[in-house]
Amino acid sequence: MTESTAVRAPGAMSAAYRPLTLGLLAVITLAAFEAVAVATAMPVVAADLEGKSAYGLAFSMFLTASLLASVVAGVWCDAKGPRPALVAGLVLMVAGLVLSGVAGEFWIFTAGRAVAGLGGGFAIVAVYVIIGQVYPQRMQPVVFGWLAAAWVVPSLVGPLAAGVVAEYLSWRLVFYGVAPIFLLAVLVIWPRTRSVGAPENPTTDRRTGRLQAVRGLMLAGGVFLTQWALFEAVAGGPAWQLVPLYALAAGGVVLALVALPKLMPAGTLRLRRGLPSVIATRGVINLAFFGAEAFIPLMLVAAHGISPATAGLALTAGAVGWSIGSWVQARVQTARHRMLVLGSGILTACMGLMALVSAPSVPLWALIVVWALAGFSMGVALSTTSVLVLQMSAPEERGRNSASLQLADQLGGVVGTAGAGALFSLLRDPDNPGTVGVYVVIWLVLAVVAAGGIATGWRSVERTEDRQEQREEATE
C-alpha cells in the first residue's frame, strides 16, 4: 500500500484499512485481557504453587523479558519489517500462557511469564511500526485512540471473569482460555500484513543488531538483578547478608545505566529537544501514574476499610478516563507538544488532589473522579507521544524509536512502583496501618515527578539543527 493510496482512503475503517485495523484492535484487546486476567489470578496461583515468597518475581520476569524483546524487536523491524516480529510475538505469548498453565511448580510458572513477556515486547513494537508504515499521519492519532479504547472492556470484564474462573473452577483455565484466541489472532492478522515489508534503505546491519541485543540484555539483566536483590533484602536477615544484596542492587543499576543511553535516541537522558524529550516525557508520566496506581487499592482497603472489589472501581475509572483522553487527543486540532504539556499538567494537578481526597472522611466518589481525570491525562499524553514518535522517525528508524518508547514505558512503570514501594516501606507505621500520611507523601512526591513532564513536553518541539545533531550522534 503506497502513501498516495492511503491518503485517498476516507478513514481507518474504510475498506482498505478495516481488516488490518480490526486485527490490530484484536491483538491489543487480547494483550489487555491477558494482563488484567493474569494479575487477578496471581494470588490463587501463588497459593496453589506455594510461590508467595517469590510473588513479585513473576511480574518482574515478565517485565525483564519485555525489555529485552523490545530492543531486539526494534532492530528486527528496521532490518526485516514488522511482520516477523509480530507473528513471533503472538506465538511466544501463546507458548508462555501454555507453559504457565501446565506449571506444577512456581519457577516453571515464572518461566512461562518470562516467555510471555518476550512475546509482548515483540508484538507491541511490531504494532507501532505497522501503524507508522501503513496509516498516513492524519489517521495515526485515531488509531492510537482506538488502541487505548481496546483496554476498556478487558479492564471492566477481565478481573471479574478471571476471578470467578480462578476461584470456582481452576486458575489454569485463565491461561488455557486466552492462548487459543491468540493463535486465532495470528491467523487473522497475518494475511492483512502482506504489504508491510522491510524499509527500502535499512540502516541496521548484523553488527548493529548484535550490539543492540547485547545492550538490551545488559539493561534487562540490570533491572532484574536490582529487583531481585532488593526483594531479597526486604525479606530481612543479618547484616552480613544484606550488604552483598545492596551491592548487587547497585551493580544492577550501574549495568542498566551503562546500556540505557545507547538504547535511546541520542540526548534522551539530557532532555534534548524533539524526539528525545518526547520519549523522556513518556517515561516521566508513566513513573508518576503507575507509581500512584499501585498503592490506590492498598490505601482504600487499609485506610478506608473498603473491600478489594469496591477499591477496584478507582482503577476501572482510570481505564475509562484513559480511553476518553485518547479519543479526545485524536480530535483536537492543536500543536502536539501542547497536548503533552496539557496531559502532564492535568496529571500533576491530580496527584496534588489525591493528597486531599485520601482522608477517610472524603467520600469514595471524589477519589474515583480524581483518578478518572488522571487516566484522562494519560490518554491524552501517551497517545500523543506515540503519534509524535512515528511522525519524527524516518521509515528506517521506526523500529528502534518505537522500541525506545516501549523501554521508557516499562522503565517508568517499574521505577515508579519500586520508588513508591520504597517510600511506603520507609515511612509506614506498622502499628497504625490505617493512617493515610504515608500515601499523602507518595502522592506529593509523584506530583513533583509529573510536573517534570510539563517541562519535557515543552521541549518536544523539534528543531532542524537538533534533528541533524541527533542523526550525527546516532551514527557515531
Helices and strands as residue ranges (DSSP letters): H 3-8, H 18-48, G 52-54, H 55-80, H 82-102, H 106-134, H 140-149, H 152-168, H 171-189, G 191-193, H 206-234, H 239-263, H 275-293, H 296-304, H 308-329, H 336-357, H 364-391, G 395-397, H 398-427, H 437-458, H 464-474
